[in-house]
Amino acid sequence: MAARFEPLPDDAGEGRGGAALALDPAELSILRSLVVQLLELVGPAGGAAGATDGGADPLEALFAEGPTEPPSDPALARLFPDAYGGPGESSDEETRRWAAEFRRFTEPDLRTRKREDGLAVVRSLDAVAADGPVPGGGGVVRLDAEGCRRWLGTLNDLRLAVGARLGIEDDETSDRLISLPDGDPRKPMAMAYLWLGLLQESLLETLMT
């Protein structure tokens, strides 16, 4: 998988800061599947993972409070870390109290934003058929500046979640993924992790040109 983001030409009508990504059918399918799994992990907007969206009162949701404890799932803990104190660090009672209060009032909005960004990525992937085919099939995702922001957020969330599943703690651990043998069950997920990193890097480079 060698897909990379490229700047949109000036006459593309997407405005400054736009980017385009050509995906073959396999790349499109894999990326969409990963984002859908991320959405399932994050759960409904403003709520806890595993809750349902139906019947929510908008006014009640506006004043809803989030959890005070970090998620037990390692991937969710990467997506919704404590604001005070680092992973594995000992903290005093006051630090834990501040972290709990911050999480209670910010996690619902953060969850909503992550979900909205992921849904925007899925919609853009579903729309590539209207953008015209690329050689060998697939299509081209075209993003304006806001779309780029949403993609950057979702790509980062995907890497955090996949990295947690792989047990990646630092760059050294990440570098070892390249040398995993083909028979290692972690190989497909490791390749997806590295590919997501290349996509994220190429999008950042595109936005800085």
Backbone bond lengths (Angstrom), bond angles and torsions (degrees), N, CA, C in turn:
res aa  C-N    CA-C-N  psi(-1)  N-CA   C-N-CA  omega(-1)  CA-C   N-CA-C  phi
1 M - - - 1.454 - - 1.529 108.73 -
2 A 1.317 115.76 116.03 1.464 119.33 -175.01 1.519 112.45 -124.16
3 A 1.331 118.43 18.95 1.462 121.17 -178.32 1.525 110.58 -62.82
4 R 1.322 115.12 139.33 1.457 121.63 178.32 1.522 108.75 -139.63
5 F 1.330 115.49 149.28 1.455 120.22 174.40 1.520 110.17 -75.11
6 E 1.326 115.46 145.59 1.453 122.51 175.83 1.523 108.25 -131.40
7 P 1.346 116.95 150.57 1.479 118.53 177.79 1.524 110.44 -64.79
8 L 1.310 116.50 143.25 1.451 120.21 174.27 1.520 109.75 -74.33
9 P 1.328 118.21 140.71 1.466 119.84 175.84 1.524 110.73 -62.78
10 D 1.334 115.63 158.18 1.462 120.81 -176.20 1.513 112.93 -60.42
11 D 1.339 116.92 -27.04 1.465 119.77 -176.76 1.524 112.56 -93.55
12 A 1.343 116.86 14.98 1.454 119.33 -176.85 1.518 112.39 -78.46
13 G 1.324 117.23 -13.46 1.449 120.44 177.66 1.517 114.62 75.85
14 E 1.337 117.44 14.96 1.458 120.28 -178.69 1.527 111.80 -99.26
15 G 1.299 118.50 -6.31 1.453 120.54 -178.36 1.516 111.41 84.50
16 R 1.317 116.48 168.76 1.459 121.10 -178.87 1.521 110.09 -66.26
17 G 1.309 114.65 148.51 1.448 120.49 179.75 1.508 113.82 85.71
18 G 1.336 118.20 7.68 1.453 120.91 -179.81 1.516 112.23 -79.18
19 A 1.331 115.37 160.04 1.457 120.55 179.68 1.521 108.93 -148.08
20 A 1.325 115.42 156.26 1.463 121.41 179.89 1.523 109.18 -129.72
21 L 1.331 115.59 147.23 1.452 121.82 -179.66 1.515 108.92 -137.67
22 A 1.334 116.83 117.28 1.465 121.83 176.30 1.526 109.21 -87.58
23 L 1.325 116.19 125.97 1.458 121.67 -178.40 1.521 110.23 -124.07
24 D 1.330 116.27 135.72 1.451 118.36 172.45 1.535 108.05 -81.75
25 P 1.334 118.05 169.66 1.470 119.47 -175.32 1.528 113.97 -55.97
26 A 1.327 117.35 -39.90 1.462 119.98 -179.09 1.522 111.08 -66.56
27 E 1.330 116.32 -44.25 1.462 120.18 179.25 1.523 111.28 -61.95
28 L 1.322 115.64 -43.64 1.458 120.10 179.73 1.525 110.76 -61.02
29 S 1.326 116.91 -45.04 1.455 121.41 -178.44 1.526 111.72 -64.81
30 I 1.334 116.46 -43.76 1.459 120.65 -178.96 1.527 110.46 -64.71
31 L 1.322 116.23 -46.05 1.453 119.69 -177.78 1.528 111.30 -64.25
32 R 1.330 116.08 -43.27 1.466 118.98 179.09 1.526 111.10 -62.42
33 S 1.330 116.60 -42.41 1.457 120.94 179.46 1.531 110.94 -61.45
34 L 1.323 117.00 -41.46 1.464 120.67 179.30 1.524 111.22 -63.88
35 V 1.321 116.93 -42.37 1.470 119.94 -178.89 1.524 110.43 -67.66
36 V 1.326 117.55 -40.31 1.464 120.48 178.07 1.529 110.11 -61.71
37 Q 1.330 116.82 -41.90 1.467 119.74 177.34 1.526 111.12 -64.22
38 L 1.332 116.98 -36.16 1.464 120.45 176.49 1.528 110.43 -63.44
39 L 1.330 116.53 -42.96 1.461 120.11 178.82 1.528 110.95 -61.84
40 E 1.312 117.47 -39.75 1.461 120.97 177.74 1.522 110.43 -64.85
41 L 1.325 116.80 -36.78 1.458 121.07 178.78 1.522 111.41 -68.67
42 V 1.323 116.64 -44.86 1.468 121.19 -178.38 1.522 111.40 -66.41
43 G 1.332 116.56 -36.75 1.452 119.79 -179.49 1.516 111.68 87.56
44 P 1.331 116.99 -176.81 1.465 121.39 -176.48 1.511 112.09 -66.19
45 A 1.334 115.41 154.19 1.460 121.41 -178.91 1.516 110.23 -59.13
46 G 1.335 115.55 130.25 1.449 121.12 174.71 1.509 114.98 77.21
47 G 1.347 117.86 -1.87 1.455 119.79 -176.43 1.503 111.81 -122.95
48 A 1.303 115.41 -177.50 1.449 120.82 178.86 1.515 109.67 -84.67
49 A 1.318 116.63 151.54 1.461 120.49 178.49 1.512 109.27 -58.31
50 G 1.374 114.55 137.13 1.447 119.61 179.40 1.514 113.13 93.42
51 A 1.368 118.43 -8.85 1.452 120.69 178.18 1.510 108.91 -81.34
52 T 1.344 116.98 174.72 1.453 121.01 179.74 1.503 110.09 -112.27
53 D 1.346 116.56 154.07 1.451 122.20 -178.32 1.522 112.53 -86.13
54 G 1.317 117.41 -24.25 1.456 120.26 -167.90 1.509 113.68 -65.65
55 G 1.339 116.59 142.00 1.445 122.82 171.57 1.510 115.84 75.26
56 A 1.319 119.12 13.26 1.459 120.89 -177.64 1.523 110.08 -73.10
57 D 1.330 115.76 137.38 1.458 122.03 176.56 1.527 107.69 -85.36
58 P 1.360 119.84 119.06 1.464 121.15 -177.76 1.527 112.94 -57.17
59 L 1.343 117.55 -39.05 1.455 120.15 -179.53 1.522 111.11 -68.72
60 E 1.335 115.26 -40.99 1.457 119.51 177.57 1.523 110.91 -64.80
61 A 1.330 115.85 -39.08 1.462 120.01 179.90 1.517 111.44 -64.16
62 L 1.341 116.40 -31.55 1.461 120.62 -178.73 1.525 111.20 -61.54
63 F 1.350 116.10 -34.17 1.457 120.37 -177.25 1.527 112.41 -105.56
64 A 1.314 116.04 11.84 1.467 119.69 -179.27 1.518 110.69 -67.92
65 E 1.313 116.10 143.87 1.454 122.16 177.76 1.517 109.27 -106.19
66 G 1.311 114.52 149.18 1.449 119.86 -179.42 1.511 112.47 -93.09
67 P 1.326 116.44 -173.28 1.470 120.81 179.56 1.522 111.14 -72.00
68 T 1.321 115.25 163.56 1.468 120.38 177.54 1.524 112.12 -108.35
69 E 1.328 116.88 -10.84 1.461 120.88 -179.17 1.530 109.81 -110.34
70 P 1.329 117.52 145.05 1.474 119.79 177.17 1.518 110.59 -65.60
71 P 1.353 117.55 153.64 1.467 120.53 -179.83 1.520 111.46 -63.41
72 S 1.322 115.71 148.79 1.469 119.94 177.24 1.529 111.75 -79.78
73 D 1.339 117.15 -26.50 1.460 121.51 177.61 1.528 108.86 -69.87
74 P 1.349 118.70 125.71 1.468 120.68 -177.76 1.528 113.59 -58.40
75 A 1.337 117.04 -36.73 1.464 119.26 179.94 1.528 110.72 -67.68
76 L 1.330 117.47 -44.44 1.462 120.26 177.25 1.520 111.36 -65.16
77 A 1.337 116.57 -33.86 1.466 119.64 178.18 1.528 111.05 -64.93
78 R 1.341 116.95 -30.37 1.469 120.11 175.21 1.528 110.56 -72.56
79 L 1.339 116.29 -36.64 1.457 120.10 -178.38 1.518 112.24 -75.69
80 F 1.336 116.53 -30.21 1.462 121.76 -178.00 1.527 109.55 -129.17
81 P 1.345 116.99 68.28 1.465 119.82 -176.91 1.528 111.51 -75.78
82 D 1.325 115.45 163.17 1.458 120.31 173.21 1.522 109.51 -65.08
83 A 1.322 116.13 142.32 1.460 120.35 179.37 1.517 112.07 -78.78
84 Y 1.326 116.82 -20.26 1.461 121.63 -178.57 1.517 108.92 -124.21
85 G 1.335 115.76 128.12 1.452 119.90 -176.87 1.517 111.23 84.28
86 G 1.305 117.24 145.42 1.455 121.42 -178.87 1.504 111.82 -98.15
87 P 1.344 117.53 166.27 1.467 121.38 178.70 1.520 111.14 -58.16
88 G 1.311 115.73 131.48 1.456 120.10 177.95 1.515 114.39 80.58
89 E 1.335 118.21 -4.83 1.455 121.21 -179.97 1.529 110.06 -85.49
90 S 1.335 115.40 140.46 1.456 118.57 174.19 1.521 108.25 -75.56
91 S 1.310 117.28 144.08 1.459 121.23 -178.65 1.512 109.25 -138.16
92 D 1.323 115.48 150.86 1.452 118.96 -179.84 1.522 110.10 -83.46
93 E 1.312 116.35 175.64 1.450 122.07 -175.70 1.516 112.03 -61.18
94 E 1.334 117.87 -38.23 1.457 120.54 -179.00 1.529 111.13 -67.25
95 T 1.348 116.82 -41.07 1.463 120.26 178.42 1.518 110.61 -62.98
96 R 1.326 117.12 -42.77 1.465 120.42 178.47 1.528 111.29 -63.83
97 R 1.336 116.34 -37.22 1.463 119.72 179.70 1.516 111.04 -66.27
98 W 1.347 116.92 -43.66 1.460 120.14 178.23 1.524 111.16 -64.09
99 A 1.336 116.78 -40.50 1.461 120.44 178.87 1.527 110.86 -63.14
100 A 1.334 116.53 -41.01 1.462 120.26 179.88 1.523 111.26 -65.31
101 E 1.344 117.21 -42.36 1.460 120.62 179.93 1.521 111.33 -65.91
102 F 1.326 115.94 -41.87 1.463 119.57 179.47 1.522 110.46 -62.97
103 R 1.333 116.77 -43.83 1.456 120.70 179.65 1.534 110.53 -63.62
104 R 1.308 117.44 -40.73 1.463 121.43 -176.31 1.517 111.92 -59.77
105 F 1.332 116.82 -36.27 1.462 119.93 -175.26 1.531 114.27 -99.01
106 T 1.321 118.30 -9.98 1.469 119.63 -176.10 1.522 114.13 -116.16
107 E 1.348 118.57 -25.95 1.464 118.98 -173.94 1.527 113.41 -62.94
108 P 1.359 120.54 -39.20 1.468 118.02 178.85 1.525 113.07 -58.29
109 D 1.348 117.37 -44.04 1.461 120.31 179.19 1.529 111.19 -66.78
110 L 1.327 116.14 -39.38 1.463 119.59 179.18 1.523 110.53 -64.56
111 R 1.306 116.69 -41.38 1.460 121.02 178.27 1.532 110.33 -63.05
112 T 1.335 115.69 -42.13 1.463 120.25 178.44 1.522 111.21 -60.99
113 R 1.337 116.85 -44.77 1.461 120.03 -178.90 1.521 111.12 -64.47
114 K 1.319 117.50 -43.54 1.456 120.23 179.72 1.530 110.65 -61.97
115 R 1.325 116.23 -40.87 1.460 119.47 179.70 1.525 111.25 -67.05
116 E 1.337 117.60 -43.31 1.467 120.51 179.92 1.526 110.67 -63.69
117 D 1.328 116.87 -39.63 1.467 119.72 177.78 1.528 110.37 -63.83
118 G 1.337 116.64 -44.99 1.461 119.73 179.61 1.517 112.66 -63.02
119 L 1.332 116.71 -40.42 1.464 119.94 178.05 1.525 110.90 -64.33
120 A 1.338 116.74 -37.83 1.465 120.01 177.89 1.523 110.65 -63.57
121 V 1.328 117.59 -38.24 1.468 120.98 177.87 1.518 110.25 -65.45
122 V 1.328 117.63 -43.89 1.470 120.60 178.49 1.521 110.39 -60.67
123 R 1.333 116.80 -43.57 1.470 119.78 -179.78 1.519 111.14 -62.80
124 S 1.323 117.39 -39.93 1.466 119.79 179.83 1.522 111.24 -68.52
125 L 1.323 117.57 -33.99 1.466 120.47 176.17 1.520 110.82 -69.05
126 D 1.330 116.27 -37.72 1.463 120.23 179.64 1.529 111.94 -69.90
127 A 1.324 116.73 -20.18 1.464 120.09 -176.45 1.519 113.71 -92.70
128 V 1.337 118.32 -0.78 1.465 119.10 -173.53 1.524 112.79 -65.02
129 A 1.322 118.15 -24.54 1.466 119.48 -179.57 1.516 111.19 -61.36
130 A 1.322 117.15 -29.38 1.463 120.46 179.79 1.522 112.53 -79.67
131 D 1.339 117.05 -9.86 1.465 120.42 -177.16 1.518 113.03 -89.09
132 G 1.328 116.72 -5.57 1.459 119.07 -179.89 1.507 111.49 98.83
133 P 1.316 118.07 144.07 1.461 121.78 -177.40 1.529 112.33 -73.91
134 V 1.309 114.43 156.03 1.463 121.51 169.88 1.521 106.28 -108.41
135 P 1.357 117.98 164.28 1.465 119.34 -179.03 1.522 111.54 -53.83
136 G 1.324 116.19 130.53 1.451 121.32 179.76 1.506 114.13 87.05
137 G 1.331 117.94 3.90 1.460 120.65 -178.54 1.515 111.01 100.79
138 G 1.346 116.80 -170.33 1.456 120.70 -178.33 1.511 110.52 83.81
139 G 1.295 117.36 -151.08 1.451 121.34 -178.51 1.507 111.14 -172.08
140 V 1.328 115.51 -177.73 1.462 122.12 -176.65 1.518 109.64 -118.65
141 V 1.309 116.34 123.74 1.456 122.28 173.31 1.519 107.68 -86.66
142 R 1.327 116.65 126.30 1.465 121.49 178.90 1.528 108.76 -117.17
143 L 1.324 115.32 126.16 1.456 120.98 -173.31 1.516 111.67 -121.94
144 D 1.337 116.12 139.20 1.455 119.70 168.48 1.530 108.05 -86.77
145 A 1.330 117.05 -174.77 1.463 120.21 -175.62 1.522 111.68 -60.21
146 E 1.328 117.47 -41.67 1.463 120.65 179.03 1.515 111.08 -66.74
147 G 1.322 117.21 -39.18 1.458 120.38 176.70 1.514 111.72 -62.32
148 C 1.330 116.52 -39.41 1.470 120.22 177.51 1.521 110.79 -61.73
149 R 1.335 116.67 -41.41 1.457 119.88 179.41 1.528 110.62 -61.97
150 R 1.334 116.02 -43.63 1.457 119.29 -179.64 1.527 111.31 -65.80
151 W 1.324 117.06 -40.42 1.460 120.16 178.29 1.522 111.04 -64.44
152 L 1.330 117.37 -41.86 1.465 119.38 179.09 1.525 110.90 -59.39
153 G 1.333 115.89 -44.07 1.457 119.08 179.46 1.514 112.20 -63.09
154 T 1.328 117.04 -43.58 1.459 120.32 -178.16 1.526 111.72 -70.21
155 L 1.327 117.91 -40.66 1.464 119.98 176.70 1.525 110.67 -60.91
156 N 1.330 116.94 -40.04 1.461 120.32 178.05 1.531 110.47 -65.00
157 D 1.338 116.65 -43.09 1.462 119.79 178.36 1.523 111.49 -62.90
158 L 1.329 116.42 -40.29 1.461 119.66 178.37 1.520 111.44 -62.06
159 R 1.319 116.82 -43.75 1.462 119.57 -179.71 1.529 111.03 -65.28
160 L 1.328 117.04 -38.87 1.465 119.62 177.83 1.525 110.79 -63.00
161 A 1.340 116.45 -44.66 1.463 120.45 -177.91 1.530 111.45 -67.74
162 V 1.329 116.84 -47.39 1.466 119.99 179.44 1.525 110.24 -65.49
163 G 1.335 116.91 -39.40 1.455 120.57 178.14 1.520 111.96 -60.88
164 A 1.335 116.23 -38.64 1.468 119.88 177.25 1.514 110.97 -64.72
165 R 1.328 116.93 -41.24 1.468 120.33 179.01 1.532 111.57 -64.42
166 L 1.337 115.96 -30.63 1.466 120.51 -179.95 1.529 112.06 -87.46
167 G 1.314 116.89 -7.35 1.458 120.62 -178.89 1.510 113.77 74.66
168 I 1.343 117.41 28.35 1.456 121.44 -179.35 1.527 109.95 -77.12
169 E 1.310 116.17 123.01 1.460 120.81 -179.50 1.522 112.90 -113.24
170 D 1.339 117.18 -23.04 1.460 119.64 -176.69 1.528 109.05 -155.44
171 D 1.346 115.85 177.80 1.464 120.88 -178.68 1.520 112.20 -63.60
172 E 1.335 116.81 -33.53 1.463 119.45 -179.16 1.522 110.66 -64.52
173 T 1.336 115.66 -42.07 1.458 119.49 177.07 1.518 110.46 -63.07
174 S 1.336 116.19 -41.15 1.460 121.00 179.56 1.518 111.36 -62.33
175 D 1.322 117.51 -41.48 1.459 121.23 -178.46 1.531 112.17 -63.15
176 R 1.325 116.86 -29.63 1.461 119.93 -178.54 1.524 112.35 -72.06
177 L 1.324 116.74 -16.06 1.463 119.33 -179.85 1.527 111.86 -62.68
178 I 1.330 116.07 -32.36 1.464 120.28 -176.87 1.526 110.98 -62.60
179 S 1.324 117.17 -32.70 1.461 120.68 -174.44 1.524 113.36 -94.55
180 L 1.329 118.64 9.66 1.459 119.49 177.56 1.525 110.08 -63.67
181 P 1.329 118.61 136.47 1.475 120.42 178.52 1.518 110.40 -68.62
182 D 1.326 115.96 157.09 1.461 121.00 -177.63 1.521 112.64 -59.97
183 G 1.317 118.16 -29.52 1.454 120.89 -178.34 1.514 114.02 -80.83
184 D 1.316 117.85 -6.46 1.469 120.68 179.89 1.523 109.40 -69.99
185 P 1.345 118.58 128.67 1.472 120.23 -178.57 1.523 113.45 -63.43
186 R 1.338 116.63 -17.84 1.469 119.77 178.61 1.522 112.95 -82.45
187 K 1.337 117.04 -8.56 1.462 120.93 -172.75 1.528 113.26 -57.84
188 P 1.357 120.51 -50.51 1.466 118.82 -179.24 1.519 113.15 -59.31
189 M 1.337 116.69 -42.31 1.454 119.42 179.52 1.527 111.22 -67.85
190 A 1.333 115.68 -36.21 1.464 119.55 178.11 1.520 111.21 -64.43
191 M 1.341 116.98 -42.26 1.454 120.21 178.64 1.530 110.59 -64.86
192 A 1.337 116.77 -38.02 1.466 119.95 176.71 1.519 110.47 -63.37
193 Y 1.324 117.37 -40.84 1.464 121.74 179.13 1.527 111.12 -60.96
194 L 1.333 116.10 -46.33 1.464 120.34 -179.80 1.531 110.72 -65.88
195 W 1.317 117.00 -39.72 1.468 121.12 178.79 1.526 110.99 -64.16
196 L 1.309 117.21 -43.33 1.464 120.42 177.86 1.525 110.74 -60.38
197 G 1.329 116.13 -36.58 1.456 119.47 177.17 1.516 112.29 -64.65
198 L 1.338 116.64 -40.26 1.463 120.39 177.74 1.524 111.35 -65.44
199 L 1.334 116.87 -40.43 1.462 120.28 177.37 1.530 110.72 -62.24
200 Q 1.319 115.70 -46.44 1.457 119.85 -179.28 1.530 110.86 -62.23
201 E 1.316 116.34 -43.94 1.474 120.76 -179.97 1.529 111.29 -63.57
202 S 1.337 116.87 -42.32 1.459 119.57 -177.71 1.535 110.77 -69.39
203 L 1.331 117.57 -33.46 1.468 120.15 177.17 1.524 110.30 -67.99
204 L 1.314 117.16 -41.62 1.469 119.75 176.97 1.525 111.22 -62.90
205 E 1.334 116.25 -43.26 1.459 119.40 178.58 1.513 111.75 -62.48
206 T 1.331 116.14 -39.29 1.466 120.93 179.51 1.519 110.40 -62.79
207 L 1.323 116.56 -42.31 1.465 120.14 -177.81 1.520 112.28 -70.60
208 M 1.335 117.31 -22.46 1.454 120.34 -179.01 1.512 113.36 -90.77
209 T 1.346 118.16 -6.34 1.454 120.43 -179.79 1.506 110.68 -84.20
